[in-house]
Amino acid sequence: MLIKDLGEERLIKYLSKRFTQRHPRLIKAIGDDASVTVQRGGWALLSTTDVLIEGVHFKKGRTPAYLLGKKALAISLSDIAAMGGNPLFYLVSIAVPPDTPVRFLTDVYRGMYERAKKCGAFLAGGNTARLPGRIVIETTVIGEAQKNRVVYRAGAKKGDMIFLTGAAGDSALGLLELKRRDKGALKGPFKKLALRHLDPEPRLEAGAALGAQGLISSMIDVSDGVLLDLKRLCAASGVSAAIDIACLPISKEFKRYEAQRRRSFATLALIGGEDYELLFTARPENEARVMRAASGLKLRITKIGAITGGPRTRVKVFGADGKAVKTKSSGYLHFRPPLRAMT
């Protein structure tokens, strides 16, 4: 059996089932945005790791080294945000061809340093290696949160409202523009969309604030698209959900892009990946407090649907006319299995 026959989700379950071990200080291992381990004094340690591979996650010709470094760290910081935590330290392992200019590596690390300085994280170590032909950057972030305030994907219940921070689909449109114009997209009329793809902002302040106030029941960051990541949250919680595609928050740049191209990109707001916004649930009685928190954070938070119950976990999407919306894709998966993949 090949990895492509198994698929990304089943591959993770396969490895987790066989190699995850129990430990009294390990609260959560594989299956959420970050692992959770107990520390002394009622605090939990959060650990997460991500990788960016040239030719898979980025192309060197359209990605400035400084922004590549910022993004490499941002995607791991976003996982800490999704658990309601604060970052402490980060480690970097990077493999590059031997003829890579030192300036390129310096700019990558400078990007990570600038991103880390903004949130108070410190470089704690890492590794470098020779890899002919491509660049691979792996970032590991260690964070913390009060044990009783860690927010998990599991926790959503029937009747909960579903919320999304920021705007949906900007990163996907930014990638379209980068594919069309390469680095020229960073100087064009849709520079903000390109930067949303190359320089995402992890919602650390929002995640920590919402978690600390105990307002939310579950949370996940949107790395692979609203629809797919909502399905993951529902699967972890054992519930189903319904969302209104007309309620998805769209930026002014997104609308301007649609107007110029004279076509709708609404589906990208639903399935486009790498926005790194926070998707979370809260009880209806907490909605007003969530919105007050949004005002205090000066961050757009939008209600996009509701949890409809379980145990059969599925997500229904409805249009402005109330009719069900069907999409050809749920979002991005590294190993997309064929329809008859093994279970």
Secondary structure, DSSP 8 states (H G I E B T S, - for coil): --HHHH-HHHHHHHHHHHH----TTEEE-TTSSSEEEE-GGGEEEEEEEEEEEBTTTB-GGGS-HHHHHHHHHHHHHHHHHHTT-EEEEEEEEEEE-TT--HHHHHHHHHHHHHHHHHHT-EEEEEEEEE-TT--EEEEEEEEEEEGGG---STT--TT-EEEEES-SSHHHHHHHHHHHHGGGGGTSTTHHHHHHHHS----HHHHHHHHHTT--SEEEE-SS-HHHHHHHHHHHHT-EEEEEGGGS---HHHHHHHHHHTS--HHHHHH------EEEEE-GGGHHHHHHHHHHHT--EEEEEEEEE-SS--EEEE-TTS-B---S--S--SS---TT---
